[in-house]
Amino acid sequence: MTSDARTDWEQRIALRSDQSSLELPDLDPPASVAAVGGVGQVTIDWSPVPGAVGYLILRCVAPDGELMPVDHHSGDVLSVPSGPYVDTTCTPGTTYRYAVASVPEVTTRGRPSHQVEATPLALSNETPVVTIHVDAVAEGIELHRPWVPMVGSERLSQLLCEDLTGGKRIGAELESALRRMHDELGVRTVRAHAIFHDDTRIETEGPAAYDFSVVDAIYDKVLAIGMRPVVELGFMPRDLASDPSKTVFAYGAIISPPKDYDRWGLLIKKLVQHLVDRYGLDEVRHWDFEVWNEANLEVFWSGTKAEWLRLYDVTAAAVRSVDDGLSVGGPSSAAAGWVDDLLAHAASSGSPVDFVTTHTYGSPPLDVRASLDRHGFGDARILWTEWGVTPTHFNPISDSVFAGIFLLRGMRSAAGRVEALAYWVASDHFEELGRPPKLLHGGFGLLTVGGLAKPRFHALSLLDRLGPVELPVAMSGDGGGSLIEAWASRDRDRVAVLVWNLTLDQTKADGAAELARTIRLDVAGLDESWQVTATTLATGVGDVAAAAADLGVGVWPSDDQWKALAERSALTTRPIVADGNTVELTLPMPSAVLLEFKP
């Protein structure tokens, strides 16, 4: 894709029609707000507000200055689900005034809280210390794994594609990538666009009407891997589109409303009935049927909000007409938009909403449970069916260690409050804006073309090594709990503690010396004879981009370079020396370490 075409895409995808017309609650600001300056950062924390889906951090310098949102340069929603928040966009030695506003719905915010002051400090000769205490014999709770339920993928018709990218066969590699998601990470479902598209040959008229044989071939492969599909019902079949000229992506998916809503409903009913007949009702009752994709962006839906809500009603009724036990939901929106709109509409129309789906990038997912409760859908599941470090195609940050550590922060934030947080996507065999032009092109994949693990895949593999019991963690020191986070776990003969150092500030994706911290981890309740190992993810360690640079890889690796890249970008585990049950090490930003204690 040319740079002009990419620029055009970025401009069009920014056109949103997601401003809610609902009367939303006027939420109070947090009653308690605190800000503490540290080396290179200010940590802001606040008390929660009932009914808030998130909070927006505001800042100014002068006492009478205009409060502006702190921008961590995510390119998407700046609100966060809870505190603490670490601001590293500040200048050491400058005193800032912070406030926090409650967010009832993503397109609006409440009035600011009272202001508090803090001053970030300059880097000194000594690295600040963060102390972490873990109680290995505490009762603990179940460790929730929001990455396990779902992962995203390029449209699944590509499983049948025999073309080559980078010398690698697309279909075989995409299938291999999904198999690794299942076998190595335990991922159970895959969500993708465009099950209705020219290449699945779905028609609603003529001798080939309602022939789902290509869909069968696709879903047979998914089930053979051991996964289930999340059936995103879109885009529009050509013969049913009110305007087939309205398309998105290089592969020309049609985004217009149907010219006949009754025929759309019949298509959905026939597809769902076919799936039940082929795979069995007991199986398909475990599937989720999601209505469209990001209709709140003009680039994905050429109709109005009212037309999409009608589409939802017709679709949900068609799914349920096959069996009342089937699951249907939406709005599958960008940036947490239209959640309240769909729920308010469904409460009025009587349409079922078994789960709510939405997307965000560059921040942990918001706590939309407040919206569900507000509209009487408290029992609905929350599925973030797209999430990642950036919404931008061909962004180098997608290949970086920063992106891997970002994944850790988001999954930890989501654990226990959402049913799924699906990273978008499994493989760099992804062609929304064209096929990959080279190995490291800033692709969305967890794996490269060729199946090399990026830091984000490594991050998920570290999470997968946590045990089933989550242990309590206490933390103190400069950036403890905001810049530095930890997730501790136990199984029968092992304690695993994953610690990382990250700011959401993407201007520091390549690192910032002032944000390094010395970690002093104390694990109480273990015999001092237990051994400790460390598995590190950091710049140059588990870092395929650094390995490619060291090897001088060009557009695509040579045969010898493929093998060398796999070896040099792998994670390694090494023994370390502990002082009793205390481990001390330095974590640069961004980086993570998994510390495992074994007898």
Sequence and secondary structure as in RCSB ss.txt:
>XXXX:A:sequence
MTSDARTDWEQRIALRSDQSSLELPDLDPPASVAAVGGVGQVTIDWSPVPGAVGYLILRCVAPDGELMPVDHHSG
DVLSVPSGPYVDTTCTPGTTYRYAVASVPEVTTRGRPSHQVEATPLALSNETPVVTIHVDAVAEGIELHRPWVPM
VGSERLSQLLCEDLTGGKRIGAELESALRRMHDELGVRTVRAHAIFHDDTRIETEGPAAYDFSVVDAIYDKVLAI
GMRPVVELGFMPRDLASDPSKTVFAYGAIISPPKDYDRWGLLIKKLVQHLVDRYGLDEVRHWDFEVWNEANLEVF
WSGTKAEWLRLYDVTAAAVRSVDDGLSVGGPSSAAAGWVDDLLAHAASSGSPVDFVTTHTYGSPPLDVRASLDRH
GFGDARILWTEWGVTPTHFNPISDSVFAGIFLLRGMRSAAGRVEALAYWVASDHFEELGRPPKLLHGGFGLLTVG
GLAKPRFHALSLLDRLGPVELPVAMSGDGGGSLIEAWASRDRDRVAVLVWNLTLDQTKADGAAELARTIRLDVAG
LDESWQVTATTLATGVGDVAAAAADLGVGVWPSDDQWKALAERSALTTRPIVADGNTVELTLPMPSAVLLEFKP
>XXXX:A:secstr
  HHHHHHHHHHHT B     S        S EEEEEEBTEEEEEE   TT SEEEEEEESSTT   EE     S
S   BSSS EEE SS TT  EEEEEEEESBTTB   B   EEE  B   SS  EEEEEEETTS  EE   TTSSE
EEES GGGGG   EETTEEHHHHHHHHHHHHHHHH   EEEES SSSGGGT  SSSTTTT  HHHHHHHHHHHHH
T EEEEEE S  GGGBS TT EETTTTEE S BS HHHHHHHHHHHHHHHHHHH HHHHTT EEEE S TTBTTT
  S HHHHHHHHHHHHHHHHHH TT EEEEEEEGGGTTHHHHHHHHHHH    SEEEEEEESS    THHHHHHT
T TTSEEEEEEEES S TT GGGGSHHHHHHHHHHHHHHTTT SEEEES SBS   TTSS SSSSS  S SB TT
  B HHHHHHHHHHTS SEEE EEEEETTBTTTEEEEEEEETTEEEEEEEE  S GGGTT  GGG EEEEEEEET
S TT EEEEEEEETTBS HHHHHHHHT  SS  HHHHHHHHHHTS  EEEE  BTTEEEEEE SSEEEEEEEE 
